[in-house]
Amino acid sequence: MARKVKRNKATTRKASTGSSGIPAGLRTVTPYLAIHGAGQAIDWYKKAFGAKEISRAPGPGGTIMNAVIKIGDSIVMMSDEFPGADVKSPSSLGTSTVSLHIYTKGVDKLWDRAVAAGARVTMPLENQFWGERYGQIADPFGHRWALGQQVKMSKQERETKRQAAMAVFEKGEHPGYESQS
């Protein structure tokens, strides 16, 4: 049975009263994910990232035509993958073509929460040469997420990490990524 969720006027997709043409509560760019199992993904995003479900429009056979969640101060939209549509989920493609980035003050805590919820680590969480504590995970639905937080690092530490990363790039590899072979 489809669950009905109360709609929040600030984040639903209705016409904006302003001249920008952007619905109230949204920004110029809003990610929209195609997911095989969008309902389960919403539950996972709640558990892993503390997402709040804003709205859900049920589709045929228990699918989701459109859903809106909020992670921190950001909106993410999604739907189930539908046969015949030209938008495919990472599960169907065998990979994800994008990564969603979450900035947070407590990156270690969010990282641990996501990993405990079943995220697969694809790039370990570490201090990076650009001045962030940063890592990447894949959710159980195939979407890639980067988690980061700005950190203070000495110029020497940043330069040492930059040189090490560039040496790996020169070998045709990517520093930090777990081997997928």
C-alpha positions in Angstrom: 0.0 0.0 0.0 1.4 3.4 -1.0 2.3 5.7 1.9 1.0 9.2 1.7 3.4 11.9 3.0 2.4 15.4 4.0 3.6 17.9 1.4 5.7 20.8 2.5 4.6 24.0 0.6 8.2 25.3 0.6 9.6 22.4 -1.3 6.9 21.0 -3.5 7.0 21.4 -7.3 4.4 24.0 -7.8 4.6 27.3 -9.7 6.7 29.9 -8.1 5.0 33.2 -7.3 8.3 35.0 -8.1 9.6 36.0 -11.5 12.5 33.5 -11.4 10.4 30.5 -12.5 12.1 28.4 -9.8 9.7 26.7 -7.4 9.8 28.0 -3.8 12.5 26.1 -1.7 14.5 24.9 -4.7 17.7 26.2 -6.2 18.8 26.6 -9.8 20.2 23.1 -10.0 18.5 20.2 -8.2 19.7 16.6 -8.6 17.1 14.1 -9.8 18.0 10.5 -9.3 16.6 7.5 -11.2 16.6 4.6 -8.8 15.7 0.9 -9.0 13.9 0.8 -5.6 13.3 4.5 -4.9 11.2 3.7 -1.8 13.9 1.6 -0.2 16.5 4.3 -1.2 14.5 7.0 0.6 14.6 4.8 3.7 18.3 4.3 3.3 19.0 8.0 2.8 17.1 8.7 6.0 19.2 6.2 7.9 22.6 7.0 6.3 22.4 10.8 5.8 19.5 11.9 8.1 17.4 12.8 5.1 13.9 14.2 5.6 11.2 13.0 3.3 9.3 16.0 1.9 6.9 14.4 -0.6 6.2 11.2 -2.5 3.9 10.7 -5.5 3.0 7.0 -5.9 3.1 5.3 -9.3 1.8 2.1 -10.6 2.6 -1.1 -8.8 4.0 0.6 -5.7 6.6 2.5 -7.6 7.4 6.2 -7.0 6.7 8.7 -9.8 8.4 11.5 -7.9 9.8 12.0 -4.4 11.6 14.9 -2.7 14.0 14.5 0.2 16.1 17.1 2.0 19.6 16.4 3.2 20.9 19.2 5.3 19.8 22.3 3.4 19.7 20.6 0.0 16.8 19.1 -2.0 17.3 15.8 -3.9 14.5 14.6 -6.2 14.0 11.0 -7.4 11.8 8.4 -9.0 11.8 4.8 -9.7 13.3 3.7 -13.0 10.5 3.0 -15.5 10.6 0.6 -18.5 10.7 2.5 -21.8 12.2 5.6 -20.3 15.6 6.7 -21.5 16.8 7.6 -18.0 18.4 4.6 -16.3 19.4 3.9 -12.7 23.0 3.0 -11.8 21.8 -0.6 -11.2 20.8 -0.8 -14.9 23.9 1.0 -16.2 26.4 -0.9 -14.0 27.9 2.4 -12.9 27.0 5.9 -11.9 27.9 8.9 -14.1 27.7 11.4 -11.3 28.7 11.9 -7.7 26.7 13.9 -5.2 28.8 15.9 -2.7 27.7 16.5 0.9 29.6 19.1 2.9 29.2 18.8 6.7 30.9 19.9 9.9 30.9 16.4 11.2 32.2 14.4 8.2 33.6 11.5 10.3 30.3 11.0 12.1 28.3 11.2 8.8 30.9 8.8 7.2 30.5 6.3 10.0 26.7 6.5 9.8 26.7 5.9 6.1 29.1 3.0 6.2 27.2 1.4 9.1 24.0 1.7 7.0 25.7 -0.3 4.2 27.6 2.2 2.0 30.5 0.7 0.1 33.7 2.7 0.5 35.2 3.6 -2.9 37.7 6.2 -1.7 38.7 6.3 2.0 38.0 9.3 4.1 41.3 11.2 4.5 42.7 14.7 4.7 43.3 15.7 1.0 45.8 18.1 -0.5 43.1 20.6 -1.4 42.3 21.2 2.3 39.4 18.9 2.9 38.7 15.7 4.8 37.1 13.9 1.9 36.1 10.4 0.8 33.7 8.7 -1.5 31.1 5.9 -1.0 28.5 4.1 -3.1 25.0 3.6 -1.8 23.3 0.3 -2.1 21.4 1.6 -5.2 24.6 2.5 -7.1 24.7 6.2 -6.6 28.1 7.7 -5.7 28.4 10.2 -2.8 31.4 12.3 -1.8 31.5 13.5 1.8 33.7 16.4 2.8 34.6 19.0 5.3 37.1 21.7 5.1 40.1 21.2 7.5 43.1 23.2 8.5 46.3 21.7 7.2 49.9 23.1 7.1 51.2 24.1 3.8 53.8 21.4 4.1 51.2 18.7 4.7 49.1 19.9 1.7 52.2 20.0 -0.6 53.4 16.5 0.5 49.9 15.1 -0.2 49.6 17.0 -3.5 53.0 15.6 -4.7 52.0 12.1 -3.7 48.7 12.4 -5.5 50.3 13.8 -8.7 52.8 10.9 -8.7 49.9 8.4 -8.7 48.1 10.4 -11.5 51.3 10.2 -13.6 51.0 6.4 -13.4 47.5 6.6 -15.0 45.8 5.8 -11.7 43.6 7.8 -9.3 45.0 8.4 -5.8 42.8 7.0 -3.0 40.4 4.9 -5.0 40.0 1.3 -3.9 41.0 -1.1 -6.7 37.9 -2.4 -8.4 39.6 -5.4 -9.9 
